[in-house]
Amino acid sequence: MKIFISYRRSDCQDMAARIADHLNDSPGIDEVFIDVEDIAPGTDFTVAIDAALAKSDVSLILIGDGWVGGADEQGRARIFDTKDFVRAEVAASLASGRKVVPVLLNNAPMPDADSLPDDVRPVVNRNAVFVRHLSFDQDIELLLDAVAGRSRSRPRRWLRRHPVVARIVAALGGIAASAAILIGLAAIHGQWTGGASLEQTLGGEGMVWLVILAAVLAGAVTPLWYLRRR
């Protein structure tokens, strides 16, 4: 999957770089285009942007408090300038039919539709994702879900925002899974041996090793899958 990041440098340059770095390290994402790093010196900016948009699967529109841009001499926001690159990126992303995800940074509000030009206005109708500095690790996971088209249940979203509780839940789940493995093995063993117990067959030391194996499989692998599943 290829991701195009649109942002205004004066608005959210540092946050854009942080998001791009995280996406680049995420499985399933092949390429992240962010202009500062991906346009070589001397390259026509417009041509490079158009080429990147053409091959991207998803456009992320990063919106901070200053996203519409400062007012010009006529008192209009920069987003109304036909030569504004942010306007061009958003308009082209919307017109392409590809997935467009607005990303509201640090509790910035979605701009009012009346404050935007016609070719950019539809972005306000797209479901947005919040990414905040104070909860970045949890928010970026939700952004990855949005990019991949996945959804999480409300309890799962709540656990993502409370990692300590999530780890406790995962550990308890691992214990329950470990117990289920032992019970299942005991039932299968009983059928095969005509009712003999695992302890009779394995002995005390064998039972200890079986419990350890079950704990490793269910108590470690299951929580790891639960916490890191994307």
C-alpha positions in Angstrom: 0.0 0.0 0.0 1.2 3.5 -0.9 0.3 6.5 1.2 0.3 10.2 0.2 0.6 12.7 3.0 -0.7 16.2 2.4 0.0 18.9 4.9 0.9 22.6 5.3 4.5 23.1 6.4 3.6 26.2 8.5 0.8 24.2 10.2 2.1 20.8 11.1 5.5 20.0 9.7 6.9 18.2 12.8 3.8 16.1 13.3 3.7 15.2 9.6 7.3 13.9 9.8 6.5 11.9 12.9 3.4 10.2 11.3 5.4 9.5 8.1 8.2 7.8 10.1 5.7 5.6 12.0 3.9 4.6 8.8 7.1 3.8 7.1 7.8 1.3 9.9 4.4 -0.3 9.7 3.8 -3.7 8.0 1.7 -3.6 4.9 2.7 -0.1 3.9 5.2 -0.1 1.0 5.8 3.6 0.5 4.9 6.9 2.2 5.2 10.1 0.1 6.0 13.3 2.0 7.3 16.2 0.0 10.2 17.3 2.1 11.9 14.0 1.9 10.7 12.6 -1.4 11.2 15.5 -3.9 14.7 15.7 -5.1 16.3 19.2 -5.5 15.6 20.6 -8.9 12.5 18.5 -9.5 9.3 20.3 -10.7 7.2 20.3 -7.5 3.9 20.0 -9.4 5.0 17.1 -11.5 6.4 15.2 -8.5 3.1 15.7 -6.5 1.0 14.6 -9.4 3.1 11.5 -10.0 3.0 10.6 -6.3 -0.8 11.0 -6.1 -1.3 8.9 -9.2 0.4 5.9 -7.7 -0.9 6.3 -4.1 -3.7 4.2 -2.7 -4.7 6.5 0.2 -4.3 10.2 0.8 -3.9 11.5 4.4 -4.9 15.1 4.7 -3.3 16.4 7.9 -5.2 19.3 9.4 -4.0 21.5 12.1 -5.2 24.8 13.5 -3.6 26.7 10.7 -4.4 24.4 7.8 -6.5 26.9 5.7 -3.5 29.3 5.8 -3.1 32.9 6.6 -5.1 35.6 4.9 -3.7 37.3 1.7 -3.9 41.0 0.7 -7.6 40.5 -0.2 -8.3 38.9 3.2 -8.9 35.4 1.8 -7.3 32.3 3.4 -4.4 30.8 1.5 -6.5 27.7 0.7 -8.5 29.8 -1.8 -5.3 30.6 -3.9 -5.4 28.5 -7.1 -1.7 28.1 -6.8 -1.8 26.8 -3.2 -0.2 23.3 -3.2 -2.3 22.1 -0.3 -5.5 23.0 -2.2 -4.1 21.3 -5.3 -3.2 18.1 -3.3 -6.6 17.8 -1.6 -8.6 18.6 -4.7 -6.7 16.0 -6.8 -7.0 13.4 -4.0 -10.8 13.9 -3.9 -11.2 13.9 -7.6 -9.1 10.7 -8.0 -11.8 8.5 -6.3 -9.1 7.0 -4.1 -9.5 6.8 -0.3 -9.1 10.2 1.5 -8.7 10.3 5.2 -8.7 13.7 7.1 -6.4 13.6 10.1 -7.2 16.2 12.8 -4.0 17.0 14.7 -4.0 17.9 18.4 -7.7 18.4 18.6 -7.9 20.8 15.7 -11.5 21.3 14.5 -12.6 20.3 11.0 -12.8 23.5 9.0 -16.3 24.8 8.2 -17.4 23.9 4.7 -18.2 27.5 3.9 -14.6 28.4 4.6 -13.2 26.2 1.8 -13.2 26.4 -2.0 -15.6 24.2 -3.9 -13.0 21.6 -5.0 -11.8 21.1 -1.4 -15.1 21.3 0.4 -16.0 17.6 0.2 -13.2 16.7 2.6 -15.3 17.9 5.5 -17.7 15.0 4.7 -15.0 12.4 5.1 -14.8 10.6 8.5 -11.8 12.0 10.3 -9.2 10.4 12.5 -7.7 12.3 15.5 -3.9 12.1 16.2 -2.7 13.9 19.3 0.7 14.4 20.7 -0.3 13.1 24.2 -1.9 9.9 22.9 0.1 9.4 19.7 0.9 5.7 20.1 -2.8 4.9 20.6 -4.1 7.3 17.9 -1.6 6.1 15.3 -3.0 2.6 15.6 -6.5 3.9 14.9 -5.1 5.8 11.9 -3.5 2.6 10.6 -6.9 0.9 11.0 -8.5 3.7 8.9 -5.8 3.4 6.2 -6.3 -0.4 6.0 -10.1 -0.2 6.2 -10.3 -2.1 9.5 -12.7 -1.3 12.3 -12.5 -2.0 16.0 -15.3 -2.6 18.5 -15.8 0.0 21.1 -14.2 -2.1 23.9 -11.2 -2.7 21.7 -10.8 1.0 20.9 -11.1 1.8 24.7 -8.4 -0.7 25.5 -6.1 0.8 22.8 -6.4 4.1 24.8 -5.6 2.3 28.1 -2.6 0.1 27.4 -2.1 -0.9 31.1 -5.6 -2.3 31.3 -5.1 -3.9 27.9 -2.1 -5.7 29.1 -3.9 -7.0 32.2 -6.8 -8.2 30.0 -4.4 -9.9 27.6 -2.6 -11.6 30.5 -5.9 -12.9 31.9 -6.8 -14.0 28.5 -3.5 -15.9 28.2 -4.2 -17.6 31.5 -7.6 -18.7 30.4 -6.3 -19.9 27.1 -3.6 -21.9 28.9 -6.2 -23.6 31.1 -8.3 -24.3 28.1 -5.3 -26.0 26.4 -4.7 -28.2 29.4 -8.3 -29.2 29.8 -8.6 -30.0 26.1 -5.4 -32.1 26.2 -6.6 -34.0 29.3 -10.0 -34.7 27.5 -8.2 -36.0 24.4 -5.7 -38.0 26.4 -8.5 -39.6 28.5 -10.3 -40.8 25.3 -7.2 -42.3 23.9 -6.1 -44.1 27.0 -9.5 -45.2 28.3 -9.8 -42.7 31.1 -6.2 -42.4 32.3 -5.1 -39.0 33.6 -2.3 -36.9 32.2 -0.5 -37.1 35.5 -0.6 -40.9 35.4 1.0 -40.9 31.9 3.5 -38.1 32.2 4.3 -38.2 35.9 4.9 -35.1 38.0 7.8 -33.7 36.1 6.1 -34.3 32.8 3.1 -32.3 34.0 5.3 -29.4 35.1 6.8 -29.3 31.6 3.3 -29.5 30.0 2.0 -26.6 32.1 5.1 -24.6 31.1 4.5 -25.3 27.4 0.9 -24.4 27.7 1.8 -21.2 29.4 4.3 -20.3 26.8 1.9 -21.0 23.9 -1.2 -19.4 25.4 0.2 -17.0 28.0 2.7 -15.4 25.7 1.7 -15.8 22.1 -2.0 -15.0 22.6 -1.4 -11.7 24.5 1.3 -10.7 21.9 -1.2 -11.4 19.1 -3.9 -9.5 20.9 -1.8 -6.4 21.6 0.0 -6.1 18.3 -2.6 -7.4 15.9 -3.2 -4.9 13.0 
